[in-house]
Each structure stands twice: as C-alpha cells, then as structure tokens.
Amino acid sequence: MPETRLPGPSPVEKIPEAKRSVYDRVVIGAREEVVKEVVYDATYQKIEYPGGDVPPDRGACTDVVVRAFRRAGIDLQKLIHEDMKANFEQYPQNWGLKGPDSNIDHRRVPNQMKFFERHGQSLTISVEGENLSEWHWGDVVYWKFPNGLEHCGIVSDRKNRRGLPLVIHNAGVAREEDCLTRWEITGHFRYPPE
C-alpha cells in the first residue's frame, strides 16, 4: 500500500513548538524518520550509551519508536537498560543472554513491550466502537505479522476517512500510512502514562 500523504500541516504541526506536549513531540520525531526516508536495518551494532544510535539513515521499526521518544526528551535506550539491569528476569529471555546489552535491548520489540507494560499505560488493542477513542497520537502500537514476526509503530495525528489513525513505522522504509488494522494488534501503550 502506498504511503499516505495529506496536504498541509497535520494537527500536531499546527501547534506552536512551545505548546507541544510530549505526545506531540513523539509524533514529530517519528515523522522525521519518514522525511529522512530511513531504510530498514535491524542488524546488531555497537553504539554509545546513553544516547547511542545506529546511523541516521538506517533503523528498524523499534528505532522509529526510540528516535520519536528521543525527540520528546525521553531516552528509551537508557530507561530500558536501567530497568533490565535491575529486573532482568522480568524481561523476555529470547536471546540466551546472561544480562542486559545496551547496544540492542531497546531495539527489540519484546523488550519495548515489557518496558511499556511495566512503566507505561496499557490501552485497548481494539479499534471497534468506543474503543477507538482510546487511540491517541504519540501512542505506541505493536503487531504480529502473519509470519509471526513482531512489529511496532507510532500512532499518528492524521486519520483515514473512517477515523482510524494512521501509523508511522518502518517495515522497509519509514512511512506514515493507513495500516493500524493491517496486522494483528498485540499491544497499545502510552508513555509516559497520563
């Protein structure tokens, strides 16, 4: 499905910079990934800590989330690493590690989900009826692809004709599109919690 482009500034872009909330800044940060046309690359790389990042023209779906939150002044690399250091056994043990790894932990979907479950606000995964009102821009959504792989994105401030929000994500190249219900939704979080 082609990228959805709407004319004119989005609702968040119309808010003066000084009046933008953390959620507004998250959306702006995610949208910057689309503007830069960041190419999907989930390879393991040694990066600085804290504030480390892979090359700016590359990144996975999780990097869209990490960079969006950094634009809002929140370093998920540091937050997830510190929480994993203190609570390693609470996090998924899918990679055979004996402890946290600040190079990659924040770039893994299950770790992000666990962090948001522990410290964020868990919200509905339904988009039906009144549940749709729980979906707000700046939220993080997680999906499972039909092949079992996990994916994530940032809920946009733009909506389709039916009122469903678009999502900013990277599954090949960063894009903002109408894909919220394309895959099985497995998680929906707001951070920081309201």
C-alpha angles and dihedrals in degrees: 000000000000122000113273112239121186124192120250131009120322122243091265093047088058091059112093111251093243091055098048117119124222088263091052090052091049090057092047090050093050092047090054087065089058093048090051090048091226111203120226113258120152097173119139112258133175107243137174122270126250108019094015123153141173117247109304095239092056136056148124129250088271090055089060087058095044094048093044091055092045088057085058092050096258119124107205090180090064096037095049093043093051092047091048092049090055097037108022093149090059092062127079112278096210100128106050094245123154092209144356123303114207090200096066115003095091089048094062120092097219091052093049090049092049091049092051091045089053100040109014136063115274111217139184120294090203122095094189125116116322091358089076089071089066091066109094132172113266092036118128120235127196127199141183116225119222088256091058098254117134125234139179144193146168120263109242130223089233121086138199123242091273092055097255113138120245118236131226110218144136121237096146103341127006111268144160111228150144099271108117093117097031092097136026109285110226102169143015121185142171120209129221090027116241 
